[in-house]
Amino acid sequence: MVRGLVSKLVSRSLSVAGKWQQQQLRRLNIHEYQGAELMGKYGINVPKGVAVSSLDEVRKAIRDVFPNESEVVVKSQILAGGRGLGTFKSGLKGGVHIVKADQVEDIAGKMLGQILVTKQTGSQGKVVSKVYLCEKFSLVNEMYFAITLDRKTAGPLIIACRKGGTSIEDLAEKFPDMIIKVPIDVFKGITDEDATKVVDGLAPTVADRKDAIEQVKKLYELFCKCDCTMLEINPIAETSDKQLVAADAKLNFDDNAAFRQKEIFALRDPSQEDPREVAAAKADLNYIGLDGEIGCMVNGAGLAMATMDIIKLHGGTPANFLDVGGNASEGQVVEAFKILTSDDKVKAILVNIFGGIMKCDIIASGIVNAAKLVSLKVPVIVRLEGTNVDQGKRILKESGMALITAEDLDDAAEKAVKAYK
């Protein structure tokens, strides 16, 4: 259920070469329990809860945090949406359960260490290393709330719907008029009028209206002060004691703000990310993993995009976006090859370098050394042009390695596709 509505309402993906392209996150994503803790610091109403990673911690939490609770909500923690309707590979249905206090240990034990598959994880799923235990509220109404960045208005956009829950995407498709969108002037900030429009869109039935308006303002304050790119609460709910409560917490943060949001970025969980992207970040490489068969290593984002398009044009599918930049070292080239060859789906590698600042002889040396280190088992197609191109081609030729050279980009893409088909 998460993020689906936002992705339908606001363009947020790198869109190249068609449907094979999967949504890639280029921003920090944190777990629900971390988001709830952050919201609490800004005065936003959240359930009492604690994250646990072992059965000993579960027992301690029940004893210390929920001694008088008859029921507890047990939520698997993965960085993907659709947990409630997901299925564990062990067979357990649902990543979110409301159970009696004496059943918490049993259900948590069936989640911890297991792989949960949802509509957003893909068939491989994600491992559950923590579960979030939180108090069960008596909810009388569930709604949807989100703040994201809107290219059209060049500022924050608040999205509200009077209906929330697991079917929010379907609801948005069938009843688009139920979705309220309130653009916020980033220079003025959120006004009482803006917050009132949002509350009108939520249409609370029992929650105090003034308090609800203040909660919306606090959520916007968090969004701005923490450099969020998205904040989503599904559901934001009314309780029987007339409170507006964030019963869910999903936040993304702008990677460019890492230097001033050190505490938040320390929450990153690499175990939930694509290991190829984690390795690339350590090597200071711009890498996004895709699901094709042709690994790409290119210098320059524009040339990388063009390379991916031409691969698709010739009947292939790119396995990644990889920009080594304008001044990559030979060591970075070696690391790039290690990342490309670590992907079992890669059947061929296409290197496309237009030497300007990035010299062709450095790339060529890196290719040769990488090929020796990683024992290449797939064909490598190399197209070099620009600064020191003759030296680069000579290095490749004298290496004695079975590298396929290409004269231009079309030739390279055609040879790459033919190499594995």
N, C-alpha and C positions, 0 to 999 in steps of 0.2 A: 504493500500500500504506500510505502514511503517514496517520496520524490517523484512519483509517477505524474501526479497532477502538475507539479512545477515544470517538469520537462515538457508537458503538453502545452503549457501556457507560455513558457519563455524558452526561447532557443538557448541551449546551453552546451551543445556538443560540437566537437570537431567534425565537420561533415565533408568527408571526401570519399569519392569513388563508390558511393552507393550503400546498399543495405548490409554489406559485410562489415561495415564500420560499427564497432561497439562503442557505447558511451564510456569515455575515459575521464577519470577525475584528475584534475590538475590542481587540487587544493586539499587542505587537511580536512579529514573526516574523523570525528571522534565518536566514541560509544555513547549510547543513551544515558548510562549512569553518570558519565562525565559531563554530558550536556545538562542533565538535571541538577548536578552540583553547581555548575556555573550559573544556571538560571536562578537557583536559590540565593546566590550571592548578590543578585540584582533585584531581590525582593519579589521574584515571580513565584507564585504558588505552585509547589511541586509536591508529590507524595513523599512521605518518609521512606527512605530506602537505603540499601547497602549492597555493594557488589561483592561476590564471593567466588573463589576459584577452587575450593576443596570442600569435602564433606565436613571436615572439622570446622571450617569457617561457617558453613551452613548452620551447624548445630549451635555455634556461638552466637550467630546473628539471631536465631530464633529465641535463644535464651536472653540475650541482652537488648536486642532492638525491638523484637515483637513478642514480649512475654505474655501480653494479654490479647493478642490478635487471634481470632478464630479462623480467619482465612488470610492467605498471603498470595500476592501475584508473583509468579516466577517467570522471568523473562530471559531468554537466551540472548547473549550479547555478541552480535556480529555486525560488521560494517556493510549491511545490505538490508534492503526493505523486504516486506512480505513475510516477516518472521511468523506472524500469527497463523498464516495459511501454509507455512512451509512444512517439510517432512524431513526427519532425520534419516540418514542412511541406515540406521539401526532399525527403522520401522516406526519409531515414535512420531505421531502426528502432532504438528503444531509446535512452534517455538516459544509460545506464550501460554501459560496455564494459570488458572485461579484454583487453588487447592486448599484443603484444610491444613492447619498448621502442622499437624502430625504427619502429613504427606509430603511436606516440602522437601525433606531430605531425599526421599525416594525419587521424586520427579527431577530434582536438581541433579541427582546422581546419574539419571538417564540422559541428561543434557551435556554435562561437563565432559570435555574431551571427545565429544561426538561431532559428526559433520552434519550441518543443517543445509538443506537445499531449498532455496526459494526461487521465485521467478526472476530475481535480480542477481542471484549468485552464479547462474549457469549450472550445468549438470554436475560440475565438480564440487559445488557447495563450499562452505567455509566452516572451519573448526570453531567450536564454542569453548573458549578458554575461561570465560566468566559467565555467571548468571547474575541477574539483578533481582534482588528480593525487595519488594516494596509493598506498602500498605494498600489494602483494597478499599477504595472509596465507594460510597454509595452514589453512583452517577445517575442523574436524572435526564441528562441531555448530552450528546456528543456532537462536536462541531469540528471544523477544519480551519487551521490558521497557518500561514507561511509568510515569510519575507524573503524576497530574492532581489537580484539586480536585473533591471530591465533595460535592454539596449534601446528600445524605442523612446523611453522617457529619460534615458541616461541617468538613472537614479534608482533608489530602492522602490520596490513595489510590494505592497501588502495584499495578500490574497486571503479571502475569507469565504467560508461556506457554512450555512446553517446545519448542514448534515456532514458528519465525519465518520471515520471508521475504515474498515478494510476495503470498502468498495468505492473509495473516493474517485479513482480514475474512471470507473464505469459511470458514476454519477455525473462527472464533468462532461462526459461524452453525450449522455442522454439528456441532461438538463443543464446546459451551459449557462442559462440565465440565473441559476442559483449561485454561480460563482461571482463574488464581488472583488473587483480589483481597484485598489486605491494607491495611485502613485504619490510618492512623497518628495517634496522639494528638498534636495540634499543640503541646500544652503540655509533654508529656513528651519528645517527639522520638522518633526511631526507636530501638528497643531491639534487643538481640541476638536476642531471640525473634522480633521483626518481621522482621529481616533474614534470619533462618534460614528463616522461612516463605516468604519470597520466593525464596531459593535453592532450597528444596524444590520450589517451583513451576516454576522454570527447569529443574530436574533436570539439572544439568551432568554429563557423563560422564567428563571427564578433568581439568577445571580444579580447582585446589586449593580445597577447600571454605572454609577460613578466609579465603583471599584473596578469594574470591567474595563472602563476607559483607561484608568490608571495602569492596569495590567498590560494593556496594549502599548502604552507609552514606555513602560519598563522593558518590554520585549524589543521595541525599536531602539531603546538606549543600548541594550546589550548588543544588538545587531551592529550598531555603528562603532561603539567603543571597543568591541572585540574584533573588528575587521572581518565580520562574517560575509560570506558570499551567499549563504542560504541559512534560514532558520525555519524549521518545519515542526509543527505540533499536530499530530493526528492520532488521537483526538485531543482537542482542547475541550474540556468538559465542565459542566455544571454539577456541583455536588448538592446533596440534600440539605446541607447547611448554607446554601446560597453563595458558594465560592466558585470562582472561575479558576480551574486548575489545569496546568500543563501535564496531562497524563502520558505524554510522550515527549521526547526531546531529541531532535536531529539537527545538528549544526555542522556547517562547513565553513572553513576560514581561508582567506586569501593567502596563498603561499608567499606573496610579496611582502606580507606584514610579519613574517617570521621574526625579523630583527627586533620588533617592538612587542611581540606577543610570545615571549620566550616560555612563560609558564604554560600557555595553551599548547604551543607546539611541542612541548615536552610530553604531551599526552599521546602523541602519535603511536599507533600500534602497527609496526611493520609486518607483524605476522598475519595481518588481515589484508595486506597489499600484495600486488603482483610482485613476486620475488625478482623478476627481471627489472622492474622499474626501481625497486629498492637498490639493486646492484648498480644500476645506471646513475642514480642520484649520488651514490658514494663516489663514483668516478667522474662526477660533474658532466654527465652526458644528458642530452635532451632526448629521452626515450619514452615512447608510449607503445605498450604491447597491444597487438591486434590478434586476429585469428586466421591469418592467411598462411601461404606456403613459401613466399619469397621474402627472405630477410633483406632489409635495406640499410645501407650505411651511406649517408649523404652529408655534405657540408652546406648548411644554409637551410632554413625552414621552408622557404619558397621552392627551392630546388627539390627538397625532400617531398613536398606535396605534389609537385609536378611528376616526380619519379613514381610515386604511388599511383597517380592517375594513369600514367602511361603503361604501367604494369597491368592495371585493370583493363585498359584499352586493348592490350594484347592477349587478354584471356587469363591473366594470372590474378592472384590476390596477395597483397602485401601482408607480411607477418608483423610489421611494426613501422613506427615512425622513429627514425633515429637521425638526429642532427648532431654531428660531432663538433660543430662550431667552426669558427674561422682560424683558431690557433691551437688546435688539439695537438697533444704530444703523441709521440710514438706509443707511449704506454697507454694512453687513452684509446688509441686505435686497437691495441691488443685487447683491452678490456671490452671494447665494443664487440669484437669478434667472439669473445668468450660468452657474452650475453646472447648474441645471435645464435650461436651453436648450442646453447643450453636449451633452446626451444626445440622439442622433438618434432614439432610440426613443420619446421623450416626444411625445405627440400632443395633450396638453392639460395645463394646470397648474391645480391647485386650491389656493387660499390660504384657510386656515381659521384665523382669529385670534379668540381670546377675550381681550379687553383687560383686564388687571389692571394689573400693573406695565408690561407691554408695551402702549403706547397705540396705538389704532387709527389715529390720524392720522399717526403715524410710519410705520406699516406702509404706509398708503395712499400717502404721499409716496414711500416707497421703491419701491413697485410702479410708480408713474407714471414715476419717473426711470429705473428699470430697463428698463421697456418702451421708453423712448426710446433708451436706450443699446444694448440688445441687438437691437433691431428684431424684436420678437416676431412669430413666424410661426405660433404655435399659439394656440388660444383660452385665455383666462385667466378662471377662475371665482373670484370672491371672496366670502367670507362673513366679515363683520365683526360683532363683538358686544362690548360692554363699554365700557371707559373711552374717552371721546372718539369714540364710534362715529359720532355725527352729523357731526363735523368730518371724519372719515375718509371717510364716504360722500360728503360734499360735494366733497372733493378728487378722488375717483374720478369723480364726475359731471362736474365742471368740467374734467377733463383732456381731454375730447373723444375719449378712446380707447375702442375697442370692447371694453370689459371686461364680463363677464357677472356680475351680482350675484345673490346667493342669500340667502334669508331664514333658512334654518337648515341644519344639516349634511346632513340627508337631501336637501333641495332642491339643495344644492351638489354632492353626490356624483352625484345623478341627472343634473344638467346637465353635469357633467364627462364622464360616460360618453357621454351623447348627443352631446356636442360633437365627439367624434372618431369615433363609429361611424356 
